[in-house]
Amino acid sequence: MTGFPQRLDGVIEIHDERLRPVVAHDPPLERLCTGAIWSEGPVWIAEDDSVLWSDIPNDRMLRWSARDGMSVWRERVEFTNGHARDRDGSLLHCSHGLRAVFRTDVDGSNQRTVVDRWQGKRFNAPNDVVVKSDGTIWFTDPPYGLIIPEEGHGGTSEIGDCLVFRFDPASGAVDPVTDLPEHPNGLAFSPDEKLLYVSDTSGALPGQGSNHCLWVFDVVGGARLANGRRFADVSPGVPDGFRLDAQGWIYTSAQDGVHVIHPDGTLLGRLRVPEKTGNVTFGGGERDTLYIAASTSLYRIVLRTRGVQNP
């Protein structure tokens, strides 16, 4: 992996002056490594200052660190997509192949299923996952592992819909919380957990729908969603995965990079990336580094903000 990182300047596009303090130091975008087919679901591993992410068509997870560069972390991972750290530090993985959310230790060992059914029916293809401060696990279940040959084993939906689920490990309860997005994909809570944002990517494939937007819901009693409304359209492309910073700004993937959206719905600006972007995560010792999984490559940019703290 010689020649990395590669520096790209002039990638910041400001639409609203509120963004300027976050990028006032004119940070470069760095391409850290390449070699994937479709990069998705990055997660920061603070224990060894590394990023793990999915290369879905190659059915593997990749790892990058400044010390070691890029390596294959695990192979034959059943088409994992999104990942998250649980409250105990273990890793949660969304698997298109297993049609489940499963867990491993942080080194990838000791794999075990977390949840794979609702009312006796198998999920479609769990896509992205977040953990609330109360320990409940929230995840999306679109059809992509069933309908995209290189992203799963194929099959038909047993549920007959695409839903967002809440799983309570304490009680074992699995509850759908919304059916509004046609193809729910990425999801993230606001810093105070009073809002849940969910992306709708039904417009990503011909004949599947037309949505390329973010929805937002009020979180009621910490467990239910209410008042679902379209929050922002994202174009070009779709808002596949996204994360929030500590002030509640949304950093969402798009075809041309990362779009930064204010909680009032204003597009503050764009971080231009030369490849179609799949998902992002905040990392680094100060959680001020945005890692960007984009098609063949992993990128990073250091911002003057901090991501919402995760376990």
Residue frames relative to the residue before (quaternion, step in Angstrom):
aa qw qx qy qz dx dy dz
M 1.0000 0.0000 0.0000 0.0000 0.00 0.00 0.00
T 0.1389 0.8071 -0.5589 0.1305 3.58 0.78 0.97
G 0.7579 0.3962 -0.2873 0.4314 3.53 -1.24 0.52
F 0.6403 0.4864 -0.3337 0.4920 3.59 1.24 0.22
P 0.5295 -0.1747 -0.8298 -0.0213 1.51 -2.14 1.31
Q 0.3487 -0.7035 0.5807 0.2151 3.53 -1.32 0.45
R 0.3056 -0.7800 0.5251 0.1497 3.58 -0.74 1.06
L 0.0568 -0.7693 0.6361 0.0164 3.55 -1.00 0.95
D 0.1729 -0.8005 0.5699 0.0676 3.57 -0.61 1.15
G 0.7866 0.3756 -0.2397 0.4275 3.53 -1.34 0.20
V 0.4220 0.7354 -0.4425 0.2922 3.58 1.11 0.60
I 0.6165 0.5827 -0.3342 0.4109 3.60 1.24 -0.28
E 0.0737 -0.7793 0.6222 -0.0126 3.52 -0.89 1.07
I 0.1520 -0.8182 0.5521 0.0508 3.60 -0.39 1.23
H 0.1462 -0.7891 0.5941 0.0546 3.56 -0.83 1.07
D 0.7774 0.1596 -0.0524 0.6062 3.57 1.18 -0.58
E 0.5147 -0.6931 0.4134 0.2895 3.58 -0.79 1.03
R 0.5295 0.6289 -0.4192 0.3852 3.61 1.17 -0.30
L 0.6227 0.5485 -0.3414 0.4414 3.59 1.18 -0.44
R 0.5455 0.6899 -0.3943 0.2666 3.59 1.04 -0.72
P 0.6571 0.5065 -0.3590 0.4274 3.71 0.78 -0.73
V 0.6319 0.5478 -0.3338 0.4348 3.60 1.10 -0.62
V 0.7899 0.2409 -0.1088 0.5533 3.59 1.13 -0.65
A 0.2859 0.8071 -0.4825 0.1846 3.60 1.23 0.36
H 0.6605 0.4962 -0.3053 0.4736 3.61 1.16 -0.50
D 0.3818 -0.7609 0.4507 0.2687 3.59 1.36 0.20
P 0.0452 0.8498 -0.5242 0.0324 3.61 0.72 1.01
P 0.4101 -0.6802 0.5375 0.2834 3.59 -1.07 0.63
L 0.3966 -0.6278 0.5989 0.2997 3.51 -1.36 0.28
E 0.1510 -0.7939 0.5844 0.0733 3.58 -0.89 0.94
R 0.2615 -0.7155 0.6275 0.1611 3.52 -0.97 0.94
L 0.2599 -0.8315 0.4799 0.1039 3.53 -0.38 1.29
C 0.7805 -0.1393 0.1450 0.5919 3.58 1.00 -0.79
T 0.1439 -0.7757 0.6085 0.0854 3.54 -1.29 0.25
G 0.4385 0.7111 -0.4890 0.2510 3.56 -1.32 0.09
A 0.5582 0.5806 -0.4015 0.4359 3.59 1.26 0.12
I 0.4535 -0.6210 0.5397 0.3426 3.55 -1.35 -0.04
W 0.7787 -0.1045 0.0917 0.6117 3.58 0.85 -0.99
S 0.1949 -0.8179 0.5385 0.0549 3.55 -0.36 1.34
E 0.0678 0.7999 -0.5855 0.1129 3.57 -0.89 0.99
G 0.8721 0.2772 -0.1152 0.3865 3.50 -1.44 0.14
P 0.1660 0.8121 -0.5518 0.0921 3.66 0.79 0.78
V 0.0360 -0.7733 0.6329 0.0129 3.56 -1.18 0.68
W 0.3949 -0.7310 0.5176 0.2045 3.56 -0.96 0.95
I 0.1494 -0.7684 0.6188 0.0651 3.56 -0.97 0.95
A 0.2670 -0.8206 0.4865 0.1369 3.56 -0.06 1.33
E 0.5719 0.6359 -0.3820 0.3502 3.60 1.08 -0.67
D 0.8143 0.1128 -0.0661 0.5655 3.60 1.01 -0.68
D 0.4849 -0.6975 0.4199 0.3195 3.59 1.23 0.52
S 0.4835 0.6515 -0.4424 0.3822 3.56 0.79 1.03
V 0.2910 -0.7001 0.6168 0.2116 3.52 -1.39 0.20
L 0.1450 -0.7443 0.6455 0.0915 3.54 -1.07 0.85
W 0.1062 0.7920 -0.5993 0.0483 3.57 -1.07 0.65
S 0.5247 -0.6494 0.4708 0.2852 3.54 -1.32 0.39
D 0.1269 -0.6955 0.6995 0.1045 3.51 -1.25 0.72
I 0.2422 -0.8652 0.4113 0.1536 3.52 0.42 1.32
P 0.7079 0.4540 -0.3165 0.4388 3.69 0.62 -0.90
N 0.6842 0.4544 -0.2872 0.4928 3.60 1.14 -0.54
D 0.3519 -0.7782 0.4603 0.2421 3.59 1.35 0.07
R 0.5924 0.5306 -0.3836 0.4694 3.53 0.81 1.05
M 0.3080 -0.6921 0.6105 0.2312 3.51 -1.38 0.24
L 0.2492 -0.7752 0.5710 0.1048 3.53 -1.02 0.90
R 0.1895 -0.7627 0.6089 0.1080 3.54 -1.26 0.47
W 0.0200 -0.7739 0.6325 0.0256 3.55 -1.13 0.71
S 0.0951 0.7446 -0.6602 0.0266 3.53 -1.18 0.71
A 0.6185 -0.5514 0.4011 0.3906 3.56 -1.19 0.49
R 0.6641 0.5151 -0.3038 0.4487 3.58 1.08 -0.69
D 0.8207 0.2974 -0.1093 0.4755 3.57 0.82 -1.02
G 0.4081 -0.6851 0.5016 0.3355 3.60 1.17 -0.39
M 0.7075 -0.4346 0.3320 0.4476 3.57 -1.19 -0.55
S 0.0656 0.7686 -0.6351 0.0409 3.54 -1.13 0.74
V 0.5120 -0.5840 0.5126 0.3660 3.55 -1.32 0.18
W 0.2960 -0.7861 0.5230 0.1444 3.56 -0.58 1.17
R 0.7675 -0.1322 0.0975 0.6197 3.58 0.96 -0.93
E 0.2080 -0.7511 0.6115 0.1365 3.55 -1.19 0.61
R 0.7999 0.2371 -0.2153 0.5075 3.55 -1.34 0.39
V 0.2469 0.8058 -0.4858 0.2318 3.53 0.82 1.13
E 0.4928 -0.6885 0.4061 0.3439 3.60 1.29 0.39
F 0.6452 -0.5933 0.3139 0.3649 3.50 0.87 1.14
T 0.0695 0.8065 -0.5785 0.1002 3.56 0.67 1.10
N 0.2160 -0.7522 0.6110 0.1195 3.52 -1.25 0.60
G 0.8433 0.0322 0.0066 0.5365 3.62 -0.17 -1.24
H 0.1500 -0.7751 0.6115 0.0534 3.51 -1.28 0.60
A 0.0074 -0.7795 0.6261 0.0177 3.55 -1.27 0.41
R 0.4356 -0.6369 0.5574 0.3065 3.54 -1.30 0.34
D 0.3357 -0.7212 0.5680 0.2109 3.55 -0.94 0.88
R 0.7116 -0.4709 0.3047 0.4231 3.57 -1.28 0.24
D 0.6994 0.4537 -0.2708 0.4812 3.59 1.13 -0.57
G 0.6138 -0.5813 0.3345 0.4165 3.59 1.29 0.11
S 0.5215 0.6201 -0.4341 0.3937 3.60 1.21 -0.15
L 0.4711 -0.6670 0.5067 0.2764 3.54 -1.32 0.28
L 0.2015 -0.7405 0.6306 0.1161 3.53 -1.04 0.88
H 0.1012 -0.8012 0.5897 0.0074 3.56 -0.95 0.94
C 0.2743 -0.7222 0.6088 0.1805 3.57 -1.05 0.82
S 0.1156 -0.8263 0.5511 0.0095 3.57 -0.66 1.12
H 0.3416 -0.7183 0.5737 0.1955 3.55 -0.76 1.08
G 0.6823 0.5255 -0.2957 0.4133 3.57 0.92 -0.90
L 0.7316 0.3927 -0.2184 0.5127 3.56 0.94 -0.93
R 0.2797 -0.7642 0.5157 0.2680 3.56 1.30 -0.39
A 0.6093 0.5366 -0.3058 0.4972 3.51 1.06 0.88
V 0.3486 -0.6210 0.6316 0.3065 3.49 -1.46 0.01
F 0.0016 0.8023 -0.5969 0.0045 3.57 -0.79 0.98
R 0.3679 -0.7283 0.5530 0.1683 3.51 -1.34 0.39
T 0.0093 -0.7505 0.6581 0.0595 3.54 -1.25 0.58
D 0.5608 -0.5068 0.4953 0.4282 3.51 -1.32 0.07
V 0.6841 -0.5253 0.3080 0.4016 3.56 -1.20 0.41
D 0.6665 0.4705 -0.3124 0.4865 3.61 1.21 -0.32
G 0.6157 -0.5836 0.3307 0.4134 3.59 1.28 0.14
S 0.5814 0.5987 -0.3709 0.4074 3.58 1.23 -0.09
N 0.8046 0.3429 -0.2133 0.4354 3.53 -1.42 0.03
Q 0.1030 0.8244 -0.5456 0.1101 3.58 0.76 1.06
R 0.1294 0.7736 -0.6135 0.0916 3.57 -1.00 0.88
T 0.5314 -0.6490 0.4565 0.2965 3.54 -1.14 0.78
V 0.2988 -0.7334 0.5856 0.1732 3.54 -1.05 0.86
V 0.7584 -0.2066 0.1741 0.5932 3.58 0.80 -1.03
D 0.0120 -0.8273 0.5609 -0.0286 3.58 -0.94 0.91
R 0.7821 0.2532 -0.1508 0.5491 3.60 1.24 0.00
W 0.1297 -0.7292 0.6630 0.1091 3.48 -1.36 0.43
Q 0.8348 -0.0541 -0.0272 0.5473 3.57 -0.68 1.14
G 0.7185 -0.4631 0.2337 0.4633 3.55 1.02 0.85
K 0.6306 0.5232 -0.3283 0.4698 3.59 1.28 -0.09
R 0.4830 -0.6649 0.4889 0.2926 3.56 -0.99 0.85
F 0.5203 -0.6088 0.4940 0.3386 3.53 -1.16 0.62
N 0.6057 -0.5350 0.4379 0.3939 3.56 -1.33 0.21
A 0.6905 -0.3561 0.3278 0.5376 3.55 0.36 -1.33
P 0.2522 -0.7988 0.5218 0.1611 3.62 0.20 1.21
N 0.2480 -0.8407 0.4795 0.0422 3.51 -0.77 1.18
D 0.7985 -0.0739 0.0849 0.5913 3.59 0.78 -0.99
V 0.1562 -0.8110 0.5638 0.0015 3.54 -1.13 0.76
V 0.0151 -0.7622 0.6469 0.0191 3.55 -1.19 0.70
V 0.2927 -0.7435 0.5781 0.1655 3.54 -1.23 0.55
K 0.3325 -0.7419 0.5537 0.1800 3.56 -0.79 1.06
S 0.6582 -0.5450 0.3481 0.3855 3.59 -1.19 0.49
D 0.6485 0.5052 -0.3271 0.4660 3.62 1.19 -0.36
G 0.6035 -0.5992 0.3357 0.4051 3.58 1.31 0.10
T 0.5198 0.6233 -0.4378 0.3867 3.59 1.21 -0.06
I 0.3266 -0.7476 0.5619 0.1364 3.53 -1.17 0.81
W 0.1046 -0.8010 0.5895 0.0030 3.57 -0.68 1.18
F 0.0852 0.8167 -0.5631 0.0931 3.59 -0.80 0.95
T 0.4085 -0.6957 0.5430 0.2330 3.53 -1.29 0.51
D 0.1629 -0.8073 0.5655 0.0435 3.56 -1.18 0.66
P 0.0705 0.8044 -0.5827 0.0918 3.61 0.41 1.22
P 0.6171 -0.6151 0.3600 0.3336 3.64 -1.23 0.07
Y 0.3777 0.8047 -0.4403 0.1259 3.60 1.21 -0.17
G 0.6532 0.5094 -0.3288 0.4536 3.61 0.98 -0.63
L 0.6516 0.4995 -0.3080 0.4806 3.57 1.28 -0.34
I 0.8018 0.3379 -0.1381 0.4731 3.58 1.03 -0.77
I 0.6759 0.3981 -0.2964 0.5448 3.61 1.25 -0.14
P 0.4164 -0.7668 0.4186 0.2517 3.62 -0.26 1.22
E 0.7295 0.4361 -0.2565 0.4603 3.61 0.95 -0.79
E 0.6960 0.4610 -0.2777 0.4753 3.61 1.25 0.08
G 0.8086 0.0509 -0.0467 0.5842 3.59 1.17 0.33
H 0.6404 -0.5404 0.3965 0.3750 3.53 -1.32 -0.26
G 0.5061 -0.6425 0.4310 0.3812 3.58 1.26 -0.04
G 0.3264 0.7375 -0.5533 0.2085 3.54 -1.31 0.03
T 0.4657 -0.6491 0.5205 0.3015 3.51 -1.34 -0.15
S 0.5520 -0.6154 0.4533 0.3333 3.53 -1.22 0.56
E 0.2973 -0.7466 0.5701 0.1708 3.55 -0.84 0.99
I 0.6532 0.5096 -0.3038 0.4705 3.57 1.16 -0.62
G 0.3242 -0.7784 0.4800 0.2418 3.58 1.07 -0.70
D 0.7494 0.2409 -0.1745 0.5915 3.57 1.24 0.31
C 0.3611 -0.6888 0.5785 0.2461 3.55 -1.35 0.15
L 0.0085 -0.8483 0.5219 -0.0887 3.55 -0.35 1.28
V 0.3552 -0.6385 0.6179 0.2904 3.50 -1.43 0.08
F 0.1599 -0.8178 0.5508 0.0463 3.58 -0.83 1.01
R 0.1981 -0.7158 0.6550 0.1392 3.49 -1.38 0.50
F 0.0841 -0.7871 0.6106 0.0238 3.56 -0.79 1.06
D 0.1844 -0.7764 0.5974 0.0800 3.55 -0.86 1.04
P 0.3194 -0.7810 0.4990 0.1974 3.62 -0.28 1.18
A 0.6101 0.5792 -0.3562 0.4067 3.59 1.10 -0.61
S 0.7939 0.2844 -0.1386 0.5193 3.58 0.92 -0.90
G 0.4333 -0.6955 0.4585 0.3440 3.56 1.20 -0.50
A 0.4616 0.7023 -0.4354 0.3227 3.59 1.28 0.03
V 0.1175 -0.7517 0.6469 0.0509 3.54 -1.07 0.90
D 0.0415 0.8289 -0.5507 0.0888 3.58 -0.50 1.18
P 0.3718 -0.6751 0.5792 0.2657 3.60 -0.96 0.81
V 0.2133 -0.8068 0.5415 0.1020 3.58 -0.93 0.89
T 0.7984 -0.0677 -0.0086 0.5982 3.61 1.21 -0.24
D 0.1768 -0.7500 0.6254 0.1228 3.52 -1.29 0.57
L 0.3671 0.7751 -0.4610 0.2279 3.61 1.22 0.22
P 0.6932 0.4122 -0.3157 0.4999 3.67 0.69 -0.84
E 0.4971 -0.6596 0.4693 0.3124 3.60 -0.91 0.89
H 0.7781 0.0281 0.0106 0.6274 3.56 0.95 -0.97
P 0.1558 -0.8066 0.5629 0.0906 3.61 0.10 1.21
N 0.1077 -0.8230 0.5578 -0.0040 3.55 -0.84 0.99
G 0.8139 0.0633 -0.0212 0.5772 3.63 -0.05 -1.20
L 0.0049 -0.7878 0.6158 0.0143 3.56 -1.24 0.41
A 0.0954 0.7771 -0.6175 0.0761 3.55 -1.22 0.62
F 0.4145 -0.6887 0.5424 0.2441 3.52 -1.20 0.68
S 0.5239 -0.5595 0.5305 0.3620 3.52 -1.32 0.39
P 0.6877 -0.5021 0.3047 0.4268 3.63 -1.13 0.44
D 0.7319 0.3934 -0.2399 0.5020 3.63 1.02 -0.69
E 0.4222 -0.7447 0.4178 0.3043 3.58 1.36 0.07
K 0.4399 0.6841 -0.4674 0.3465 3.58 1.15 0.53
L 0.7466 0.2722 -0.1648 0.5843 3.56 1.31 -0.30
L 0.1238 -0.7400 0.6513 0.1139 3.54 -1.25 0.56
Y 0.1937 -0.7589 0.6145 0.0944 3.54 -0.89 1.05
V 0.0341 -0.7838 0.6200 -0.0095 3.57 -1.05 0.85
S 0.3012 -0.7483 0.5562 0.1997 3.59 -0.85 0.88
D 0.2156 -0.7444 0.6226 0.1088 3.52 -1.25 0.66
T 0.0360 -0.8423 0.5355 -0.0495 3.58 -0.41 1.26
S 0.2157 0.8054 -0.5284 0.1603 3.59 1.05 0.66
G 0.6510 0.5290 -0.3188 0.4413 3.60 1.17 -0.46
A 0.4686 0.7073 -0.4314 0.3066 3.59 1.24 0.01
L 0.7855 0.2307 -0.1191 0.5618 3.59 1.10 -0.64
P 0.5573 -0.6111 0.4355 0.3553 3.62 -0.99 0.73
G 0.8386 0.2304 -0.1739 0.4620 3.54 -1.04 0.84
Q 0.6241 0.5634 -0.3376 0.4232 3.60 1.25 0.01
G 0.7290 -0.3159 0.2365 0.5593 3.59 1.20 -0.37
S 0.4371 -0.7197 0.4885 0.2288 3.55 -1.29 -0.04
N 0.5224 0.6810 -0.4031 0.3175 3.60 1.21 -0.08
H 0.0575 0.7432 -0.6650 0.0467 3.53 -1.14 0.82
C 0.4371 0.7162 -0.3960 0.3730 3.51 0.81 1.11
L 0.3825 -0.6485 0.5969 0.2773 3.49 -1.45 0.08
W 0.2154 -0.7288 0.6372 0.1282 3.52 -1.11 0.84
V 0.1130 -0.7636 0.6254 0.1140 3.56 -1.26 0.36
F 0.1239 -0.7920 0.5975 0.0208 3.54 -1.05 0.88
D 0.4245 -0.6345 0.5712 0.3016 3.53 -1.23 0.49
V 0.2925 -0.7351 0.5853 0.1776 3.58 -0.96 0.88
V 0.1392 -0.8223 0.5515 0.0169 3.57 -0.46 1.27
G 0.8491 0.0331 -0.0487 0.5249 3.56 -0.76 1.03
G 0.5996 -0.6060 0.3414 0.3958 3.55 1.22 0.44
A 0.7742 0.3736 -0.1620 0.4846 3.58 1.24 -0.21
R 0.7598 0.3153 -0.1787 0.5397 3.61 1.14 -0.48
L 0.3224 -0.7210 0.5781 0.2049 3.55 -1.29 0.41
A 0.0062 -0.7844 0.6197 -0.0258 3.56 -1.12 0.76
N 0.8292 0.2650 -0.1690 0.4622 3.53 -1.38 0.26
G 0.1367 0.8108 -0.5541 0.1301 3.59 0.84 0.91
R 0.0997 0.7920 -0.5944 0.0977 3.56 -0.87 0.96
R 0.5491 -0.5820 0.4800 0.3597 3.54 -1.20 0.57
F 0.2629 -0.8039 0.5232 0.1043 3.54 -0.75 1.10
A 0.7858 -0.1766 0.1576 0.5714 3.60 0.80 -0.97
D 0.3349 -0.6910 0.5994 0.2260 3.54 -1.16 0.68
V 0.1838 -0.7702 0.6038 0.0922 3.56 -1.11 0.74
S 0.1697 0.7701 -0.5922 0.1657 3.54 -0.78 1.09
P 0.5196 -0.1772 -0.8354 0.0269 1.58 -2.00 1.54
G 0.7274 0.4179 -0.3165 0.4427 3.52 -1.28 0.39
V 0.5023 -0.6254 0.5041 0.3202 3.54 -1.26 -0.49
P 0.4810 -0.6518 0.4964 0.3121 3.61 -1.19 0.47
D 0.1561 -0.8426 0.5095 0.0776 3.55 0.40 1.26
G 0.7991 -0.1011 0.1000 0.5842 3.61 0.40 -1.22
F 0.0264 -0.8075 0.5885 -0.0304 3.56 -1.16 0.56
R 0.1345 -0.7551 0.6328 0.1058 3.52 -1.37 0.27
L 0.3714 -0.7177 0.5504 0.2100 3.56 -1.31 0.38
D 0.3482 -0.6907 0.5785 0.2590 3.53 -1.25 0.46
A 0.7449 -0.4542 0.2685 0.4084 3.55 -1.32 0.18
Q 0.6813 0.4490 -0.2975 0.4957 3.59 1.19 -0.35
G 0.6073 -0.6173 0.3298 0.3760 3.56 1.27 0.23
W 0.4463 0.6694 -0.4766 0.3544 3.59 1.19 0.29
I 0.3521 -0.7405 0.5433 0.1803 3.55 -1.09 0.81
Y 0.1246 -0.7593 0.6369 0.0478 3.57 -0.95 0.98
T 0.0412 0.8546 -0.5095 0.0910 3.55 -0.06 1.32
S 0.5270 -0.6170 0.4887 0.3206 3.52 -1.16 0.67
A 0.0282 0.7516 -0.6588 0.0176 3.51 -1.34 0.50
Q 0.6948 -0.4673 0.3237 0.4406 3.57 -1.23 0.09
D 0.7674 0.3663 -0.1838 0.4931 3.59 1.06 -0.77
G 0.7897 -0.2490 0.1434 0.5421 3.60 1.20 0.25
V 0.6660 -0.4456 0.3933 0.4508 3.54 -1.03 -0.93
H 0.1950 -0.7639 0.6069 0.1003 3.57 -0.84 1.02
V 0.2311 -0.7629 0.5924 0.1164 3.57 -0.96 0.93
I 0.0505 -0.8244 0.5618 -0.0463 3.56 -0.55 1.23
H 0.4086 -0.7042 0.5357 0.2239 3.57 -0.95 0.99
P 0.6119 -0.5601 0.3958 0.3940 3.64 -1.11 0.45
D 0.6318 0.5081 -0.3516 0.4680 3.61 1.20 -0.26
G 0.6145 -0.5942 0.3237 0.4057 3.59 1.31 0.11
T 0.5126 0.6553 -0.4145 0.3689 3.59 1.28 -0.08
L 0.3785 -0.6743 0.5826 0.2503 3.56 -1.05 0.80
L 0.2544 -0.8070 0.5200 0.1173 3.57 -0.39 1.27
G 0.7554 -0.2831 0.2113 0.5520 3.56 1.06 -0.69
R 0.3592 -0.7099 0.5646 0.2197 3.52 -1.38 -0.07
L 0.2366 -0.6976 0.6554 0.1670 3.50 -1.25 0.63
R 0.2704 -0.8117 0.4985 0.1395 3.55 -0.16 1.30
V 0.0639 -0.7706 0.6341 -0.0081 3.55 -0.95 1.03
P 0.4469 -0.7387 0.4333 0.2588 3.63 -0.80 0.91
E 0.7158 0.3312 -0.2577 0.5582 3.60 1.24 0.26
K 0.6215 -0.5226 0.4297 0.3948 3.54 -1.26 0.45
T 0.2964 -0.7990 0.5088 0.1220 3.56 -0.75 1.11
G 0.2873 -0.7846 0.5318 0.1382 3.55 -0.99 0.90
N 0.7873 -0.1751 0.1847 0.5615 3.58 0.81 -0.98
V 0.2209 -0.7689 0.5899 0.1097 3.57 -1.29 0.33
T 0.0037 -0.7645 0.6412 0.0662 3.53 -1.36 0.20
F 0.4001 -0.6774 0.5549 0.2705 3.56 -1.21 0.51
G 0.0850 0.7903 -0.6023 0.0742 3.54 -1.09 0.78
G 0.5042 0.6233 -0.5026 0.3236 3.51 -1.32 -0.29
G 0.6908 -0.5119 0.3256 0.3934 3.55 -1.24 0.43
E 0.7469 0.3380 -0.1932 0.5390 3.57 1.12 -0.66
R 0.3925 -0.7329 0.4521 0.3232 3.59 1.33 0.03
D 0.4695 0.6786 -0.4298 0.3665 3.55 1.12 0.74
T 0.6082 0.5428 -0.3444 0.4656 3.57 1.30 0.09
L 0.2149 -0.7694 0.5911 0.1116 3.54 -0.75 1.09
Y 0.1662 -0.7718 0.6103 0.0655 3.56 -0.66 1.19
I 0.1561 -0.8175 0.5544 0.0021 3.54 -0.79 1.13
A 0.1878 -0.7604 0.6153 0.0893 3.57 -0.69 1.15
A 0.1008 0.8194 -0.5457 0.1435 3.57 -0.39 1.26
S 0.8347 -0.2008 0.0945 0.5040 3.55 -0.48 1.26
T 0.8604 -0.0645 0.0562 0.5025 3.62 -0.49 -1.14
S 0.7939 0.3732 -0.1032 0.4688 3.57 1.16 -0.57
L 0.3129 -0.6793 0.6218 0.2324 3.50 -1.44 0.20
Y 0.0971 -0.7912 0.6038 0.0060 3.55 -0.92 1.02
R 0.0721 -0.7737 0.6197 0.1104 3.54 -1.34 0.13
I 0.0314 -0.7556 0.6534 0.0350 3.52 -1.32 0.48
V 0.3152 -0.7529 0.5520 0.1706 3.58 -0.91 0.95
L 0.1153 -0.8173 0.5646 0.0033 3.56 -0.69 1.17
R 0.4423 -0.6557 0.5310 0.3041 3.55 -1.26 0.32
T 0.5671 0.4737 -0.4434 0.5073 3.49 0.57 1.34
R 0.3038 -0.7405 0.5640 0.2031 3.57 -1.27 0.10
G 0.4834 -0.6670 0.4897 0.2857 3.50 -1.07 0.78
V 0.6224 -0.5091 0.4269 0.4138 3.54 -1.25 0.41
Q 0.4793 -0.6946 0.4583 0.2788 3.56 -0.82 0.99
N 0.1272 -0.7599 0.6348 0.0582 3.54 -0.98 0.94
P 0.6816 -0.4677 0.3343 0.4526 3.60 -1.21 0.23
